[in-house]
Amino acid sequence: MFSSQHFVGRRQIAIGPCHLRPKSYFPTFSPSYGAMMWSLSKVVQTPEVMRVYLGSFWVEKPPNSFDDMRELLEVEHRDLLKDLKGLPKNAAIKKINEVVKRARLAKVHALIVGHLKKEMTMFLKDKKQGQLIAELDLEFLKIQKRYHLPPGDFPDVEKFREILKLYKIDEFNSLDEDLIKQADEALANDLPKLMATFPQDNPVIDVSQRNPFNPRNPSFVKVPTNAELRRSYGFAVVDKLTYEPAFKKLTPFLGKVAGAVVRPLLVNTGLSNDVLAEIWRLSDQDSDGYLDIDEFCSVMHLAEAAQSGGQLPETLERMVLPINI
C-alpha cells in the first residue's frame, strides 16, 4: 500500500511507502514504483517522462520495521533535493528552447505565406489558388530546398491545406526579407549567447557512479526479478527512429542524458540489476555516465531483447549499432 504526495515543482510527484510489516512485501516495492510511473503518465498530460520519487514520511521509526530500503530512500531523497535546486535553471533553459522552436516555426510560416503570395497570378486567381492548394506538398518541397529547411519545421500539409481554403492567397502580405534576416540573426547569435550564460557542460560523473546499475554506485538499488535469459536471441538492427521520441522526452542537454534520468525507464523493464548493468556497459561507448541518442537506442534495444529472453552479447556488434531506417 502506498501513499502519494504532490509538491511544488513542475511534473514532480513524490510517493512514499506506508508501513509494510511483512518483510516478504519488499519484492513488490520496485514493481509498485514502475506501476506508479506508468499510471501517472496516463493521468498527467505532458510529453516528458514522469519522474517518481520514493520517500518515507514517518516522524518516528515504527516498531517491527526494516531497513532494507534505506539506501534507496536516501538516494531518492538526494535526487529530489538536487532536482529542486535545478528547477530555476531548467525552467529558464526550457523557455529559451521554446522561444527557439516558435521562432523557427514563425520563420517557416512567413516563408510559406510569402512563397504562395509570389506564385499567384494577376488573372484567374481562383484557379491558381486551387492549384497551389492541391499541390501544397510540392510547394513545401520547393521552399524546403530553396531555404535549406528541415522538414520537421513545416506544418501538417493537410491541416494547412484546409486552413488555406478559408483565405484569399492574393491578399497575403509579401515576404519581408528584413524580418527574416532578424529572425536568422536571433537564431544564429542572440539566442545562443543567451544559452551561453548557463553552464554548457554536463558535470563530470565520478567513475564509480557512471553505471547506475553498478553495485559500487551509491545510487545502486537491487531490482527484484525472476527473469532469466535464454541462450539465444537474434539481435536485429536497431531502428533509431523507434526510440528517438523517448530520448527527446528526457530533455537531453547538449545531446546527452544522464544515467539517473534513464534509470527509471530501465527499472520499469523488470530486468535484474546485473542485466541492466551489462546493458549499460555495452551501450555507454565512451563510459562517461551519459547517453547520446545512439547509445540510448542501443540501451533500449538491448533491454527489449533481454525482455524477450535473449542473451546479451559480450561486445556490441556492428549489427546492433543504431541506424536510421
C-alpha positions, -999 to +999 in steps of 0.1 A: +000+000+000+014+034-010+005+070-003+012+098-027+022+134-021+024+163-046+050+191-040+059+224-056+077+219-089+066+211-125+057+175-132+073+162-099+054+136-079+067+122-046+054+089-032+063+072+000+057+037+013+033+031+041+045+009+069+050-026+054+052-051+083+057-084+065+092-085+051+081-105+021+063-075+008+095-057-002+100-075-036+068-057-046+084-023-040+101-019-073+071-031-094+049-007-075+074+021-084+071+012-121+033+009-118+030+044-103+052+058-130+030+042-157-002+053-140+009+089-137+019+091-173-017+083-182-031+110-159-006+139-163-007+151-199+029+160-205+054+148-231+082+144-205+087+111-188+072+112-153+098+112-125+086+094-094+104+099-061+102+074-033+102+085+003+093+077+039+072+102+058+075+087+093+083+112+121+095+083+143+105+049+133+076+025+138+081-009+156+087-040+136+101-020+107+130-029+084+159-010+069+160-030+036+151+000+015+170+027+035+196+031+008+170+035-019+151+061+001+183+081+008+192+081-029+158+093-038+160+120-012+192+133-027+178+132-062+147+151-051+168+179-035+191+181-065+162+183-089+145+210-068+177+231-068+179+227-106+143+238-113+150+276-119+178+268-143+159+241-161+128+263-164+148+291-179+165+268-204+131+253-214+118+288-220+147+296-243+142+263-262+105+272-266+114+306-280+138+289-305+111+265-315+085+292-320+109+314-339+117+286-363+081+278-369+072+315-374+101+319-399+088+289-419+053+301-418+064+335-432+083+318-459+053+297-469+030+327-470+055+348-490+061+320-514+024+313-521+018+351-525+046+353-550+032+323-570-002+340-575-010+353-610-028+386-619-056+367-637-076+336-629-067+339-593-092+314-580-079+287-604-043+294-594-052+293-557-069+259-562-038+246-580-014+258-552-036+243-525-039+210-544-001+208-549+008+222-515+031+193-507+052+202-538+053+238-528+065+229-493+093+208-510+103+238-531+105+261-501+125+234-481+151+231-509+154+268-516+159+278-480+176+246-468+150+240-441+144+208-421+111+191-430+102+189-392+097+227-391+069+225-416+032+223-406+010+194-414+002+196-451-035+185-448-043+209-420-025+238-437-044+230-469-078+232-451-068+265-435-057+280-468-092+273-483-106+299-458-084+328-472-075+345-504-038+340-511-035+371-533-044+392-502-014+378-482+015+402-474+046+398-494+077+383-477+096+408-456+133+399-461+144+422-433+123+403-407+136+370-419+172+383-415+163+395-380+149+360-372+181+344-386+202+367-365+184+359-334+185+321-340+222+322-350+236+346-325+213+362-299+197+330-285+230+310-285+246+339-265+217+337-240+222+299-237+259+305-231+251+322-198+241+288-185+267+261-177+274+245-211+290+212-199+273+182-184+290+177-150+317+150-149+304+119-132+326+100-108+339+067-123+321+047-096+288+063-105+289+062-143+270+029-145+237+035-125+233-003-120+268-010-107+267-022-071+295+002-063+274+031-074+259+049-043+226+051-061+225+014-068+194-004-056+188-041-064+158-047-086+139-079-076+132-101-106+126-137-116+136-131-152+162-153-168+177-150-203+176-178-227+208-188-245+199-175-279+184-144-294+186-129-329+197-093-324+182-072-352+195-039-365+184-011-342+157+012-357+168+045-344+135+062-353+116+040-329+135+053-298+141+089-308+108+102-294+115+086-260+150+102-260+136+136-267+111+133-239+140+130-215+150+166-225+187+159-233+212+186-225+239+191-252+226+159-268+230+137-238+210+124-208+225+112-175+221+077-162+200+089-133+174+102-158+174+069-178+173+047-148+135+048-141+128+037-177+152+007-173+140-002-138+105-004-152+115-032-176+117-056-146+152-068-156+177-077-129+204-052-119+231-075-133+214-075-167+208-037-167+244-031-156+257-052-185+233-034-210+247-001-197+283-013-201+277-024-237+259+008-247+278+036-229+306+036-255+327+064-240+319+053-204+311+089-193+279+081-175+258+098-201+239+085-232+237+102-265+209+093-290+228+064-304+238+050-270+202+054-258+188+035-287+213+007-280+202+006-244+165+004-252+171-022-279+191-045-257+166-041-229+138-052-252+159-081-264+166-092-229+129-090-220+122-113-250+146-139-235+178-131-254+213-135-242+234-103-242+265-103-264+300-098-249+305-068-272+282-046-291+284-058-326+280-036-357+247-051-364+231-037-333+245-002-337+217+023-342+209+034-378+182+054-394+158+033-415 
